Amino acid sequence: MKGRTAWREMLRECGLTRGDLWLTGGLLAVSAVLGLMFLLSSPAPRYVTVRVDGTQVLRVPLSRDGVYPIGETNTITVSDGEVRMTHADCPDQICVKTGSISRSGQSIVCAPNRVVVTVTGEDKDAQLYTR
């Protein structure tokens, strides 16, 4: 009983009540559960969608490494969760100089060849682009 009394005195000195301790403990428990859910949730799969003249010609998961020719004019390379244009026969080479993209919504555009490479979110989101 002596330990309980010491705790009560310490709480009174700090201006805390038993309810404050319950509230703090509850908030810590909720935070731990939400943090665990965040850590255990898997990220949404991402896809590379390639369109030529507005028509989808290729769609591959961003997790599948490879080199993909786009017609006879362009080539994309998917590696380590990123995609980049590695070859284009256009004169300005802006699409090649763009570098790698990996986040949903990012695009690489080769205007002379009318090629658009886009990273899309999970499968149901990607369907919006496949009309």
Steps between C-alpha positions, in 0.01 A plus 500: 500500500795726553582501125145602409512790735829620356354491147191692606710766667724532194195533270349768727827693495504493119133597479396174330193291570428135445292597196801674348697177524220298339470752218875497438511120504205480260658745258826304508314175430308651206823647362674164523216322318488762222878492463496123473225512238701753300813286512319179406296645214647418162558781252272520201652338192615745237499456124672652201250592230627592154279673244582577139265743324261462797478121466634284779770272363665373818418460869741322734548498878769738618643206693577302180848602385564496128569687180189567290510629141220739407453450130816575303557845649530476878616266775423511871686326780334395825737427788494528879145637505575780254447550128700713256514558129832355387470554126310730270567589139364853541743790448467680835531197736302679775325176593833322548637791704192497726650219707318243711149524641342281768203675660138472391403779264850571369550488122767503235390645167665462161300757304652439152418128521174555692606263780383553859636283783305533826529340842155411628381383841337174590312299238158660551653847455684390187170401339413870478771533236405199286183624330 
